[in-house]
Amino acid sequence: MHHILKTLIYLLALYGAHAIEKNFPALKNDNLLRAARGEPVDRVPVWVMRQAGRYLPEFQEVRKQHDFFTICRTPELACEVTMQPLRRFDLDASIIFSDILVIPQALGMTVEMHAGVGPVFPEPLKTPADLAKLTPEGAVGRLTYVGDAITMMRHMLEGRVPLIGFTGAPWTLMGYMIEGGGSKTMAKSKVWLTDYPEDSKKLLTMLTDAIVDYLEMQVKAGAQLLQIFESSAEHLSKDDFLKWAVPHIKDIRDKLTERLKQQSIPTVPMTLFAKGAGHSLKEQATLGYDVIGLDWTVDPVEARKEVGPNITLQGNLDPQDMYKTPEEVRTLTTEMVRKFGKERYIANLGHGITPQTPIVSMETLVEAVHNAL
Ligand SMILES: *[C@@H]1O[C@H](CO)[C@@H](O)[C@H](O)[C@H]1NC(C)=O
């Protein structure tokens, strides 16, 4: 009986997702999706990593009243902060407000956001025996609030710009789960890779499977492009990046594509942003991702040579450049866009915007991108 009920609810949810899909408002500005697919654009699309964030006073206001993860878990609040940068700036994309650490939470770990510190895991994974405490069964069912926020946001956007969904990549999530928060060295996680290779692989595979389920759910909920954040790629040597990160990143793309195909659901473009992995752009270009995000250490012209003509590039102004005068921000942005060119390019920063960034820098950046070519 329980099983029949569960199946019924699942089928209803599926039907619901498709029924809602049909009612989404028509997209008015599709430059982001066109750029991702390699089609001509009216203007170079621009969005900014962490564009819904602490540099906005209206975001700070919401944060004063609500805990970080409460905002993530409450679709109305998540949508409100997702909308905030779009009210101020002429952006070409929206990205659902959430956090990469919702996956470790769904796997049963406690994650708290501490002011001035960042995410904290009171009980990180210490030894491989701790893997038994993780709860991969039904993990995606504990993330339906993200799908609800995505669906709500698609309606709120009224087709103004596309909505991006996202996830952390396996190595980056493994790092947080073992270090217990952000780390400057990833020392403990690297010990896992050398001392417990089998268990590391097991954990990375568990994360990969949860991520595929999670992204499938995001597409069904209405995400129009998906970005994978491998933010901690910078801690790995090229060999280790290729060995420990890349196979799982490839699996995510392959398995998700297969999963959607089986259900006759159209795929959406996917972006890989592996911060600090400019050493492996050629390899990244072979993984099936439509867009490769670049950090600011990579030269646009060299990146294009590495990835060839059939990949879209995204990036890559140094977030620290946003502290310069508007004239300097305008000049640097214009130079950057001209180096990348109008084809197969999405303008962005080379990492998330920082909390102290002046609003005028965002205004200048967006305007300069649109006027560069
Ligand atoms: C790029 O795509 C075109 C059209 O599909 C194809 O003919 C060409 O061989 C591709 N180039 C590379 C370098 O993969």
Ligand as a Chemical Component Dictionary entry (heavy atoms), coordinates in Angstrom:
data_LIG
# 
_chem_comp.id                   LIG 
_chem_comp.type                 NON-POLYMER 
_chem_comp.pdbx_formal_charge   0 
_chem_comp.three_letter_code    LIG 
# 
loop_
_chem_comp_atom.comp_id 
_chem_comp_atom.atom_id 
_chem_comp_atom.alt_atom_id 
_chem_comp_atom.type_symbol 
_chem_comp_atom.charge 
_chem_comp_atom.model_Cartn_x 
_chem_comp_atom.model_Cartn_y 
_chem_comp_atom.model_Cartn_z 
_chem_comp_atom.pdbx_ordinal 
LIG C1 C1 C 0 32.920 22.110 -34.648 1  
LIG O1 O1 O 0 31.597 21.832 -35.079 2  
LIG C2 C2 C 0 31.458 21.761 -36.479 3  
LIG C3 C3 C 0 29.980 21.644 -36.812 4  
LIG O2 O2 O 0 29.381 20.614 -36.080 5  
LIG C4 C4 C 0 32.282 20.595 -36.991 6  
LIG O3 O3 O 0 32.184 20.492 -38.388 7  
LIG C5 C5 C 0 33.735 20.805 -36.589 8  
LIG O4 O4 O 0 34.510 19.683 -36.941 9  
LIG C6 C6 C 0 33.869 21.053 -35.105 10 
LIG N1 N1 N 0 35.239 21.465 -34.816 11 
LIG C7 C7 C 0 35.963 20.927 -33.849 12 
LIG C8 C8 C 0 37.348 21.421 -33.719 13 
LIG O5 O5 O 0 35.533 20.066 -33.110 14 
# 
loop_
_chem_comp_bond.comp_id 
_chem_comp_bond.atom_id_1 
_chem_comp_bond.atom_id_2 
_chem_comp_bond.value_order 
_chem_comp_bond.pdbx_ordinal 
LIG C1 O1 SING 1  
LIG C1 C6 SING 2  
LIG O1 C2 SING 3  
LIG C2 C3 SING 4  
LIG C2 C4 SING 5  
LIG C3 O2 SING 6  
LIG C4 O3 SING 7  
LIG C4 C5 SING 8  
LIG C5 O4 SING 9  
LIG C5 C6 SING 10 
LIG C6 N1 SING 11 
LIG N1 C7 SING 12 
LIG C7 C8 SING 13 
LIG C7 O5 DOUB 14 
# 
